[in-house]
Amino acid sequence: MIRKQKQSLRPLIACTLGVLFLTGCSGAKSTADSWKIREIHKGKASYYSTRCNGGTQTASGERLRNDAPTAAHKTLPMGTKVRVINLRNGKSEIVTINDRGPYIRGRIIDVTIGVAKRLGFLTSGVIPVKVEVLEERGES
């Protein structure tokens, strides 16, 4: 009986170790330790989607995807990474600037509807945020 239990755990253990190994080798640089904050802005954020964008192309030429971790900002260069922090609940996400906007006074960033869901403000529509402009450690 004990031998059968040990054998049935082997695939589970092997799978778990494989996932841990692949996670460690992913090469993703989105951990908090790999970024330093260059500047901070506070203001209001809203969200947009393919329905309200008037199409599916962003100012950078990329295709707008509702679930993508991307955002629109008036002045930051395309490709800039920023951490958007919902000041009401503390949730945050790192997004890439790939579009221009928002065009409504008082708002500093528009995120995709998917980011709005993950940050927890889909129903409220507009929230106070802190936007941390990031750069990779080692850059000046």
N, C-alpha and C positions, 0 to 999 in steps of 0.2 A: 504493500500500500504506500509506504513512504517513498519507495523507488519510483512509482508512477507519478506522485506529486512532484518530485524533483525533475523528472523528464518533462512534465507539462509546463514547468516554470522556465525551462531553458529557452524556448522561443521568445517568451516575454522579456527575459533578461537580455537576450541578444538584440532584440528590437530596441529596447531602451538604451543600451550602450551605443547602438548604431545612430540613434537620433541624437544622443549627446555628442558623439564624435562629429557628426555632420554639422551640428549647431556650432561647435567650436571651430570648425574649418570653413565656415561660410564666408568669412572675409568682409562681412557687413560692417560698415563704420557708422552705425547710427546709435551706438551706445552713448550714454551721457558722458563717459570718460573721454571719448574721442573728439569732443567739441569744446570750444571755449566761447564765451559770450563776448561779442564785439560791441554790441549796443543794445539798449532796451527801450521799447516804446510801450506806452499804455494808452488804451482807447477802447473803441467798440469794434466788434467783429460781427459779420453776418456771413451768410452762405449763399452759394449759387449752384446751379446745375445746368445740364444741357438744355433743359426746357427754358430757362430764363436767360441763357447766354446768347440767344439769337443764332445759335449754330453750335458747332462742335469743335471749332478751332480756337485756340488761345492766341494771345498776342505773340507768343514765342514760336507759333507754328505747330505746336504739339496738339494732338487731339485731346479735347476735354473729356475726362472720364469721371463720372460721378463719385466713384469710390477711391480715386487716386489721392495720395497725400500731397496735394498741390494747393496753391493759393494765388490770389491776385493782390498786388500791392502797387501803389502809385509810382514809387520811385526806386525801390530796391532793384538791383540788376537781376535779370533773368538767371535762374539757376541758383540764386541765393537760398541757403537753408535757414529756416527760422523755426523756433519752438514757440508754438501758440499755447498759452496756458489760460484755461477758463478760470477766471478769478472767483466764480461762484462755487465751483466744486473741486478745483485743484487739478482736474484732468488736463493732460498735455499731449501734444503730438508734434513731431518734427515734420515740416512740410517744405516743399520746394516752390519758390516763386516762379511761375511760368505764364502769368497773365497780368494785365493791368486793371486797376480798379482799387477799391470800390469808388463809385461815382456819387455816393450819397454823403453829404456833409457830416462830419463827426465820426465816420468809420475809417479805421486804419487798415483793415485787411478783410478780404472775402476768402473763405475756404470752401472747398467742395462740400456737397451735401453729405458725402461719406465721412469726411472729417468732422462735420457738425454733429453727426450721429455719435461718433466715437468720443467727442468732447462733451456730449450730453446737452446740446442746446438746440436740437431740431425743433422742438415745440415753441421755444421762446423766440427764436429767429435772430435776435441780436443780444449779445452779451458783452460784459466788460472783460477785456483780455490783457495779458501782458505778452508782448511779442519780443522774444530774444533773438537777435540776429546772430547767427552762429558762424564760426569758421573752424576748420579742422585744426587740431593741435599741431603745432609746428609751422603753420602759416603765419605771416606777419601782416 
